């Protein structure tokens, strides 16, 4: 696989670019700390990013739907 320009940007820069776009309608959830090993254990803190295309209440409802989907998938 050839290196691409995207590899030159940090995770924070990529998230900021995505959320800045007027066409973006959604949320980005990511770990506060980058993963340094192949897998992680224990608790993690996560951040949620969104833009003005969604109101805070809409973001909350979307996260709730995602949580319900994950719970059903794990059953």
Steps between C-alpha positions, in 0.01 A plus 500: 500500500639838401516779759244770438466864599253403772784344698656844538212627717428435865178344617394835646562679169296242308209524744508880489491495119208258492292691755579831327331385178143624446415168334586297812195377688599272782725456797857388553575299815861427581720405790654794682836323483636328191543124512865410550458121505315241291207491743387698800378400841339686783297816475538769236376855474338591171432831327205583277526755219215642292424819311207739480314268263380317812355646819625370834173311556535334158856394585374345824223309319745377235742376766209324674404322176861392449521372859180297454634352176827400667314340790285294261806395301672376817204287613 
